[in-house]
């Protein structure tokens, strides 16, 4: 390394150590921030020509990356961002922590994919799904689709593992010469009612065998029909159908149909990287926790089950995972920069049908949430402090569904409560 790079690395290591030592953070960002200021070319140098896989999409990045990294470890050591810090600083921190490891597997924020894929000479890109997220930072979803499409067009040698059930993702990967289509499912279709390439409406239907299908009414400018591609991998209730036609049962520790789709794409990507199919499936099945998501904590006679959701599609999926037989449900919403300060998406989430649960609205934006719950006809209480909201529920099992910073802060507060 040159002098500038050496200084950047030493400064990053010191900042990361200080962050952990003082309890100010996990060190997943600060080291990368400082290092990047000192040496803007550090990321390329840390990549060092190692095989690199990037996972992106609106929802499921952390889970899919965790499953994929677990599988790729069967080939050698892996540098990855376990903490979910997925912009430039977080990626640099992960590469610094993973110096000397054989391969790179990273989750990356959608808008940051083009630059990071170029700097690290990305070999495989996993495209999960695309829907509205943080409108005040990101903008409309068609903007993201165009950004990712341009990235794929500029890197024709890159393998793309794409969810063919998602119209936006299919548009991104449509012209890719090295695409692996996966039928991973899509639970939220509100952002894919029109074709991003023509603006014409998209019709959803079924094939004769009952499998899902969709097509755009208006053809593409070159006359081709824009229609759901035939998948190479398919996930169903029976399991994962492989390219050979075998159906492998999936016994995941993580709940929900979305995580079955995440696992399918992680396995397809792992196989593209040279991992045996059964080995990749076993790796996905071992994952039981992703940065505290889906974890359970005991507090004052309450078994607190934690779920994270960050946008309409994620909230709709997470709500389907809520145990309706629980003794209470806490829904916590903040509106900080990391969450997106525009909470208009609350009105796109179906909060109805929680009649049999004690529901408590919590978080910094609990008042906004309470209005939405009121219009949904959900009887609830409002308790801004999330830990207090948990205690406001009856003893027993309490489901907690929170957005990004509300989830992060609750985990810290619960750890303090338990350690006292």
N, C-alpha and C positions, 0 to 999 in steps of 0.2 A: 504493500500500500504506500501511496505517496504521503508526504507530510500532512497535507490538508485532510486527507482521509483518516489518517491515524489520529489526528487531533479530534476530528468529528466522532470517531468511534470511542475514544477515551472520554470525551465529554458526555456522550450518550450513556455510556456505562455508569458514569458517576451520577448522572441525573436519575437514572433508573434505580440505582441503589438508594439514593436519597429519598426518592418517592416512596419506596417500600419501607425504608427504615423509619420514616416519620409518619407513616400511616396515611399519607395524603393521597395515595392511589396504588394501583398495581404495577405501575411503570410501563404499561402497554402503549402509552402515547408520548410521554414527556421526552424520553430518550430519542425517539424518532424525530420529534419536532426540533429539538436542538441540533441533532446531527444533520438534518436536512438544510438548516440555515447555514451551517458551517460549510458543508460540502453538498451542493445541489445534485451532484452526479453520484452520490453515494449509493442510491438504490441499484443502479446498473452494476456497480462494482461488487455489491453484496450478492447480486444474482449470480455472478461468476459462471454463467453458462450452464447452470444446473437445470435439469428438467423441471418445468414449472407448470402447474395447473392452477387456474383461477376459477372460483365459483362465484356467480353473481345472480341477482334476482331480487325481487321486492321482499319475499318471505322465504325463510328456510336456509339462508346462507350458512349460518353458524352450524346448524345441525348437519347439513349435507357435507360441509367441510370437515367436521369432526368425524363423520362416518368414512369419508374418503381418505382422510389422513390415517385413520386406523387401518384401513385396507392397504394403503401404500407402504405403511411401515413393515409389511411383510416382505418388501423388496429392499428395504434399507432405512436409514434414518431420515426424518422429515422435519423441515422447518415450517411452522404453521402459526397462525394467529389464533390461539385457543380462546383468547379473551374477547374476540369479536371486534377488535379495533381494525376497521377495514378501509381506512383512507390512507393517504401517503405516509403519515407519521406512524400509524399502527403497523403498516406493512414494513417500514424500515425497522421498527422495533422488533418485529418478528424475525426479520432477516438477521439482525444483530444477535438476537438470542439463539438463532439457529445457524450461526457460522460453523462451517465444516460439515454440516449434515448433507446427505446425498441428494435429496429432492425437496422441492418447494410445493406446498399445497396451501393456497390462500383464499379466504373469502375477501371480496373486494366490492366496495360500494359501486353501484351501477355507473354513476357519472365518472368515476375514477378508473374504470376498466381500460379505456383506450390507452391512456398514458402509461399505466402500470404494465399492461400487456406488452407494450412496445419496449419499455425499459428492461423487462425481465425476459423478453423474447418468449412469450407464453406458448406452450405446446398444445395445451388442452384448455378449452373454455367451456364451463358448464353453465347453461342458461336455464334457470328454474322456472320463473314466472315473472310477469310484469303487470303491475297495477298501481293505482294512485298511492303516493306516499310523500308526506311532508311537502304539500303544495307550495308553501312559502319558500322552500329551499330548492326543490327539484323542478317544480312546474308540472305541466300536463304529461301524461304517460307517453304520448306520441313523440315527445322530445327525447325521452330515454330510448325509445325504440330506434330513432334515427341515429343517435349517438352510437349505440351498440352495433347497428347495421353497418355503419361506416367502419367501425373497428374490424368487424368480420371481413368486410370487403378488402380492407388493406392487408389482411393477413391470410391469404389463400392457403397457406400451408398448415394453418392451425386446425386441429380437430375440434369440432363443436359438438357437445352433447346437449341436445335441445328437447324441451318438452313440447311435443307436437299437439298436445291438447290445448295449449295456450296460443291464441291467435297472434298476439304481439311477439312472442318468442319465435314462433314459426316464421313470421315476417323477417325477423333479424337474421335467421339462419337459412332462409329460403334458397339463396344462391351459393351457399357454402359448398365447395367441392368435397369436403371431408366432414360430413355431418352424420351423427348417430342420433336417430329419432327415438325418443322414449315416450311412451304413453304413461305419463305420471299423474294425470288427472288435474283438474282445476276446479276449485270450489266456489270461486267468485268470478262471475263473467261480466260484471257491470262495466268493465273497462275494455271489453273486446266485442262490442256489438257492431263495430264497423271495421273494415279492412284498413290498416294503417298505410297501405300503399296506394289505394284508390279512393278511399272514403266511402265506398259502397257498403251496404249492410252485410252482416255475416249471419247465416242461417245455421242453427244447430239442429242436428237430426241424429238418427241412428242407422247403422248398416243392417243388413238382413240378419246378421248373427247377433245383433243387439249391442255391438260395440259402438262407442261414440263416433260421431262424424260432424264436420262443419265445412261450410264453403262460403266464399264471398260471391254475392250475386253479380257484381261487376267484375269482368276479367281484368287481368293486369295489362299494362300498356302494350306488352308484346303479344297479347292475345291468349296467354296461358291462363288456365283456371287456377285460382288460388284456393286450395283445398287442403284439408288436414292430410299430411303425409302418412304413409303406412309405417307404423313404428317397428323398430327392430326389437325393442324391449317393451313389455307391457306389464303393468301391475294391476291386479284385480283382487277381489276378495279371496280368491283361491291361492294367490301367491304371485310370483314373478315369472313371467314367460320369457325365456331366453331366446337368442337368435336361432338356436337349434330347435325351438319348439317345446323344450322341456318346461314344466311348470314346477318351480321350487317354492315350497311353503316358506312364508316369512313369519318369524316369531320375534318381532321387535319389542324392546323394552319401552320404547317411547310411544305415546298414544297418538291416535288420530290418523285419518286417511292421508293428510298432508305429509306426515312423516313416512308413510309407506312410499309415497311418490318421491320424497327426498332420498330415501334409501335406494330406490330403483335407479335414480340418476347417479348416485354415488357409486353404485355397483357397476353401472355401464361405463362410467369414467374410469374406474379402477381397472376394468377389463381392457379398456383402450390403452391403459398404461402398462399392461402386461401382467396384471394380477389374475389368478385363477378365479372363476366365477364363484365356486363354493367358498373359497377363502374370503372373497370380497363380501359375500352374503353373511358369513359368520362374523366378520368385522363389524358390519352394520348392526347386527343383532347384539353385539356386546355393548354398544353405546347406551348408557342409561341416564346420563346427565349432560347438559350442555350449558355451562356457565350458570348453574343453579336453576335453569328452567326445568320444570316438571318435578323439582325436588319437593320434599315434605319436611317441615320443621314443626316441632312440638312447642307450644307456648300456652302455659296456664290451662292445661286440660284440653287444649284445642290442637287438632292435627291439621296444620296449615299446609295446603297444597298450592304451590306457586306456578302460575302460568303467565307467559309474556305475550303481549300482542301490541302491534305498532301502527296498524293501518286497517282500513275496512276489510280487506281480504284476510289479514291475520286475525283480526278480532272475530270475524265470522267463523273461522276455523277453530279458534280457541274456545269460543262459546259452545261449539259442538262437543268439546272435550269436558265441559263442566259436569261434574257428578251431580245429577238432579236429586239424588238421595242425601246429599250433604246437609249439614245442619245450618250452614250459612254461606253466603256469597258476598265477597268484598270486591267491588270494581273500583280501581284506583287510576286516576288520570291526572297527569301533569301536562303543562304546555311550555316546557323549556325549549331552548334552541335544538337540543338533541332529539326532542320529541316531535318538533314542528309546532309552531305557535298557533297555527290555524287549525282549530278543532272542528271545523265544519264537517269533517268526515264522520263525526259521531252520528249524524243523521243518515248515513249510508249503512249503518250497522243495525241489524234486527235484534233488539234487546227484549222483544216480547217473550211471553210464555215462561216466566219465572215465578208462577203463582205459589208454588209449594216451598219456596226458599225464603229465608230471612236475607234480604238484600241491603247492603250498605254502600252508599256512594262515598268515595274517599279521594284524596289527592288534592293538589293545589287548585285544580279546576273541577272540584267536586260539584260546585254550583252549576256549571255547564252540563255536567253529566246528569245531575239531578233533574234538570229541565228535560233532557232527552228521555230519561227513565219515566218521568211523569207522563210525557206524551205517548210512551210505549205502554202505559197502563201498569207499570211495575211498582208495586208498593215497596217503599224503601225508606231508609233513614240516611241522613247526611252527617258524616263524621270526617272532618278534613284529614286529621292525622291517621295514617293507614294502620299503624299498630293499634291505636285506640279503636279503630273500626273493626279490627279482628277481634278485639276484646268485647266489642258490642254484640258479637254473634254468640249464640248459645254454645256451651261446651260441646265438643265432638269434632266432626270433620268440617273444616272451613276451606272453601275454594277461594283463592285470590287470583284475580285477573287484573294485570297492571300493564301500563305502557312503559316505555323504556326507562326514563329516570325515576318514575314511581316504583318500578320493579327494583332498580339498582338501589335506591334509598331504603326500600323496605328490607332488602336482604341485609344491608348494613345494620339497620335498626334492630332486626330480629337477632342478629349475631350478638349485639350489645346486650339485649335483654336476656338472652340465654346465658351469656357469660357472667352476668351479675349474680 
